[in-house]
């Protein structure tokens, strides 16, 4: 089993054009070796794991 420190996983920022929806995410599954574009089940994990952080006063999505 591979181990990865969360501080070593790059954080991605996504926000809406008006800034109402905003999130920072770390894709832990990709850091553990999942191939993001692969459709082959042997190269994918049974589930994806991500650490998501939402700034104060913002929303993740409209629903």
Phi, psi and omega per residue, in radians:
X1 nan 2.319 3.110
X2 -1.449 2.601 3.051
X3 -2.111 2.602 3.121
X4 -2.529 2.415 3.055
X5 -1.466 2.364 -3.114
X6 -1.113 -0.469 3.119
X7 -1.213 -0.333 3.131
X8 -1.581 -0.171 -3.136
X9 -1.481 2.222 -3.133
X10 -1.170 2.499 -3.129
X11 -1.742 2.338 3.134
X12 -1.895 2.391 3.135
X13 -1.865 2.320 3.057
X14 -2.347 2.343 3.090
X15 -2.588 2.752 3.125
X16 -1.354 2.813 -3.127
X17 -1.018 -0.626 3.132
X18 -1.510 -0.186 3.086
X19 1.498 0.179 3.132
X20 -1.334 -0.638 -3.139
X21 -1.909 2.265 -3.021
X22 -2.674 2.430 3.069
X23 -2.675 2.696 2.997
X24 -2.098 2.280 -3.105
X25 -2.361 2.597 3.038
X26 -2.102 2.076 -3.127
X27 -1.493 1.642 -3.074
X28 -1.216 -0.656 -3.132
X29 -1.068 -0.703 3.123
X30 -1.187 -0.664 3.101
X31 -1.155 -0.479 3.124
X32 -1.472 -0.048 3.031
X33 2.077 0.044 3.100
X34 -1.196 2.394 3.073
X35 -1.546 1.994 -2.988
X36 -1.108 -0.564 -3.074
X37 -1.697 0.000 -3.044
X38 -1.422 2.417 3.028
X39 -1.773 -0.035 3.122
X40 -1.321 2.136 -3.073
X41 -1.132 -0.417 3.129
X42 -1.321 -0.282 3.132
X43 -1.796 0.075 -3.113
X44 -2.026 2.808 3.046
X45 -1.578 2.752 3.127
X46 -1.165 -0.311 3.085
X47 -2.660 2.781 3.094
X48 -1.783 2.525 3.131
X49 -2.169 2.249 3.115
X50 -2.439 2.503 3.039
X51 -1.771 2.052 -3.051
X52 -2.015 2.335 3.112
X53 -2.131 2.297 -3.130
X54 -2.011 2.170 3.132
X55 -1.103 2.673 3.124
X56 -1.033 2.328 3.108
X57 1.468 0.000 3.140
X58 -1.937 2.938 3.114
X59 -2.098 2.719 3.092
X60 -1.332 -0.794 -3.132
X61 -2.711 2.928 -3.070
X62 -1.290 -0.166 -3.074
X63 -1.864 nan nan
